[in-house]
Amino acid sequence: MREILGKRRRLLSQSSDRGPELIDSALTFATEWQWPVLPGVTADPQGRSRCGCPDPECTVPGAHPFDPGLLVATTEARMVRWWWTNRPTAPIILATGGTAPCAVSLPALAASRALVALDRQGIRLGPVVASATRWSILVRPYTMEQLGELLYAKDFVPGSLRFHGEGGYIALPPSETGHGEVRWERAPLPGSASPWVPDVEAVVDAVVDALTRTGVSAPEL
């Protein structure tokens, strides 16, 4: 029992240490960059790979909103401060689209190859968010009509490619989810205003090519 309690105390200590970093980051996203955010569900303390939400089969443990829901995402400092003061270990969830960036996400291995391909083509990238399983390339907001036309022109679009547009969300660093740490693979420039992000058209070709080459075509986490 002493060993279990000791481990629990260490986990609680580590979580409390992250509190100031999480609230500072959430305030930067919301007030300086005008990205609407809200707290995500924390991972189940009985098993980090499980989610704290009621769904036992949740595929994004700790990396999604639950209570409150996505529609209340805000850029208002007082609300953001209140949320993370009361839930200091909650992941930071970005509501994509609208005034915030959208994202294109893909499995981590294919994503690393896609970034190499994009660099080789001289395509400028903005921030890239990474977890152990998936990376998300932030892009400018797009409409479903724009996305539909873009994908219609492709002969093949792998099922593991996901688009996070209006009504979607992703977890932002330095969140901790059931799949581990969320970090910047490519961080925004320090001290900058709202980070620059590319058009979705500028990245989809290389991303689709990378997924096709790696054979990652089935949906993955």
C-alpha positions as CSV (number, residue, x, y, z in Angstrom):
1,M,0.0,0.0,0.0
2,R,2.9,2.4,0.8
3,E,4.2,1.9,-2.7
4,I,0.8,2.7,-4.3
5,L,0.3,5.7,-2.2
6,G,3.8,7.0,-2.9
7,K,3.2,6.6,-6.6
8,R,-0.1,8.4,-6.3
9,R,1.6,11.3,-4.5
10,R,4.2,11.5,-7.2
11,L,1.6,11.6,-9.9
12,L,-0.3,14.3,-8.0
13,S,2.8,16.3,-7.6
14,Q,3.7,16.1,-11.3
15,S,0.1,17.2,-12.2
16,S,0.2,20.2,-9.8
17,D,3.6,21.2,-11.3
18,R,2.0,21.5,-14.7
19,G,-0.9,23.7,-13.6
20,P,0.8,27.1,-14.0
21,E,2.2,26.1,-17.4
22,L,-1.2,24.9,-18.6
23,I,-3.0,28.1,-17.5
24,D,-0.3,30.4,-18.9
25,S,-0.5,28.5,-22.3
26,A,-4.3,28.6,-22.3
27,L,-4.3,32.3,-21.7
28,T,-1.8,32.9,-24.4
29,F,-3.8,30.9,-27.0
30,A,-7.1,32.7,-26.0
31,T,-6.1,36.3,-25.3
32,E,-3.0,36.9,-27.4
33,W,-3.7,34.6,-30.4
34,Q,-7.5,34.8,-30.2
35,W,-7.9,31.0,-30.4
36,P,-11.0,29.8,-28.6
37,V,-10.2,27.1,-26.1
38,L,-11.9,25.1,-23.4
39,P,-10.8,22.3,-21.0
40,G,-10.7,18.7,-22.1
41,V,-11.6,15.6,-20.1
42,T,-8.8,14.4,-17.9
43,A,-7.6,10.8,-18.3
44,D,-9.0,8.2,-16.0
45,P,-6.8,8.1,-12.8
46,Q,-7.3,4.3,-12.7
47,G,-5.7,3.9,-16.1
48,R,-4.1,6.7,-18.2
49,S,-5.0,5.1,-21.5
50,R,-8.7,5.3,-20.5
51,C,-10.7,8.5,-20.6
52,G,-12.5,10.1,-17.8
53,C,-15.7,10.4,-19.9
54,P,-18.5,7.9,-19.7
55,D,-17.6,6.2,-23.0
56,P,-15.5,3.1,-22.1
57,E,-14.5,2.8,-25.8
58,C,-13.3,6.4,-26.1
59,T,-10.6,6.6,-28.8
60,V,-9.2,10.0,-27.8
61,P,-8.9,9.7,-24.0
62,G,-8.5,13.0,-22.3
63,A,-8.2,14.8,-25.6
64,H,-11.7,16.0,-26.2
65,P,-14.3,18.3,-24.5
66,F,-17.1,16.8,-22.4
67,D,-18.3,19.2,-19.8
68,P,-18.5,22.0,-20.9
69,G,-19.2,21.2,-24.5
70,L,-17.3,22.5,-27.5
71,L,-19.7,25.4,-28.2
72,V,-18.6,27.3,-25.1
73,A,-14.9,27.5,-26.3
74,T,-13.9,31.1,-25.6
75,T,-11.1,33.7,-25.9
76,E,-12.3,35.5,-22.7
77,A,-9.5,35.6,-20.2
78,R,-11.7,35.5,-17.1
79,M,-13.4,32.3,-18.2
80,V,-10.2,30.7,-19.2
81,R,-8.5,31.6,-15.9
82,W,-11.6,30.2,-13.9
83,W,-11.6,26.9,-15.8
84,W,-7.9,26.1,-15.3
85,T,-7.9,27.4,-11.7
86,N,-10.5,24.9,-10.9
87,R,-9.2,22.2,-13.2
88,P,-5.4,22.8,-13.3
89,T,-4.5,19.5,-15.1
90,A,-7.2,19.7,-17.8
91,P,-5.9,19.4,-21.4
92,I,-6.2,22.5,-23.5
93,I,-8.7,21.9,-26.4
94,L,-8.7,24.2,-29.4
95,A,-12.0,24.6,-31.2
96,T,-10.9,24.6,-34.8
97,G,-12.3,26.8,-37.6
98,G,-13.9,30.2,-37.4
99,T,-11.3,32.6,-36.1
100,A,-9.0,29.8,-35.2
101,P,-6.8,27.6,-37.4
102,C,-8.0,24.3,-38.7
103,A,-5.8,21.3,-38.8
104,V,-4.8,18.3,-41.0
105,S,-3.8,15.3,-38.9
106,L,-2.2,12.0,-39.7
107,P,-0.4,9.1,-38.0
108,A,3.0,10.1,-36.5
109,L,5.2,8.1,-38.8
110,A,3.6,9.3,-42.0
111,A,3.5,12.8,-40.6
112,S,7.3,12.9,-40.0
113,R,7.8,11.8,-43.7
114,A,5.2,14.4,-44.8
115,L,7.1,17.2,-43.1
116,V,10.3,16.1,-44.9
117,A,8.4,16.1,-48.2
118,L,7.0,19.6,-47.5
119,D,10.4,20.9,-46.6
120,R,11.9,19.4,-49.7
121,Q,9.3,21.3,-51.8
122,G,10.0,24.5,-50.0
123,I,6.5,24.7,-48.6
124,R,6.5,27.0,-45.5
125,L,4.8,25.4,-42.5
126,G,3.4,27.0,-39.3
127,P,3.0,25.2,-36.0
128,V,2.8,21.4,-35.9
129,V,1.3,19.7,-32.9
130,A,2.5,16.2,-32.0
131,S,1.4,13.3,-29.8
132,A,2.6,9.8,-29.6
133,T,0.1,8.6,-32.2
134,R,-0.8,11.6,-34.4
135,W,0.6,14.9,-35.6
136,S,-1.6,17.9,-36.6
137,I,-0.4,20.5,-39.1
138,L,-2.2,23.8,-38.4
139,V,-3.7,25.5,-41.5
140,R,-5.8,28.5,-42.3
141,P,-9.6,28.1,-41.8
142,Y,-11.4,26.5,-44.7
143,T,-15.0,25.7,-45.6
144,M,-16.4,22.3,-46.2
145,E,-17.0,23.3,-49.8
146,Q,-13.3,24.2,-50.3
147,L,-12.2,20.9,-48.7
148,G,-14.7,18.9,-50.8
149,E,-13.4,20.4,-54.0
150,L,-9.8,19.8,-53.0
151,L,-10.4,16.1,-52.1
152,Y,-12.6,15.5,-55.1
153,A,-9.6,16.2,-57.3
154,K,-7.6,13.4,-55.7
155,D,-7.6,9.9,-57.1
156,F,-7.2,8.5,-53.6
157,V,-7.4,9.9,-50.1
158,P,-6.1,7.6,-47.3
159,G,-8.6,6.9,-44.5
160,S,-6.0,7.7,-41.8
161,L,-6.0,11.4,-42.9
162,R,-8.3,13.6,-40.8
163,F,-9.4,17.1,-41.2
164,H,-10.3,19.3,-38.2
165,G,-12.4,22.2,-39.5
166,E,-15.4,24.1,-38.2
167,G,-16.9,22.2,-35.3
168,G,-13.8,20.1,-34.8
169,Y,-11.1,20.2,-32.2
170,I,-7.5,19.2,-31.3
171,A,-5.5,19.2,-28.0
172,L,-2.8,21.8,-27.7
173,P,0.6,21.7,-25.8
174,P,1.4,21.2,-23.0
175,S,-1.6,19.0,-22.5
176,E,-1.3,15.5,-21.0
177,T,-3.8,13.0,-22.4
178,G,-4.4,9.3,-22.3
179,H,-2.0,8.9,-25.2
180,G,0.7,10.8,-23.5
181,E,2.2,14.3,-23.8
182,V,1.0,16.7,-26.5
183,R,4.0,18.8,-27.7
184,W,5.1,21.2,-30.4
185,E,6.9,19.3,-33.2
186,R,7.3,22.7,-34.8
187,A,6.6,25.5,-32.3
188,P,5.3,29.0,-33.0
189,L,8.0,31.6,-33.2
190,P,8.5,33.0,-29.6
191,G,7.0,36.4,-28.9
192,S,5.0,36.4,-32.1
193,A,1.4,37.5,-32.5
194,S,-1.1,34.9,-33.7
195,P,1.1,32.3,-35.5
196,W,1.2,32.3,-39.3
197,V,-0.3,29.1,-40.8
198,P,-0.4,27.9,-44.5
199,D,-3.4,27.3,-46.7
200,V,-4.8,23.7,-46.6
201,E,-4.1,23.3,-50.4
202,A,-0.4,23.9,-49.8
203,V,0.0,20.8,-47.6
204,V,-2.6,18.2,-48.7
205,D,-0.7,17.0,-51.8
206,A,2.5,16.1,-49.8
207,V,0.5,14.7,-46.9
208,V,-1.6,12.4,-49.2
209,D,1.6,11.3,-51.0
210,A,3.4,10.5,-47.7
211,L,0.4,8.4,-46.4
212,T,0.2,6.6,-49.7
213,R,4.0,5.8,-49.7
214,T,3.9,4.5,-46.1
215,G,0.9,2.3,-46.8
216,V,-1.1,3.9,-44.0
217,S,-4.6,4.0,-45.5
218,A,-6.8,2.5,-42.8
219,P,-8.1,4.7,-40.0
220,E,-5.8,4.9,-37.1
221,L,-5.7,6.8,-33.8
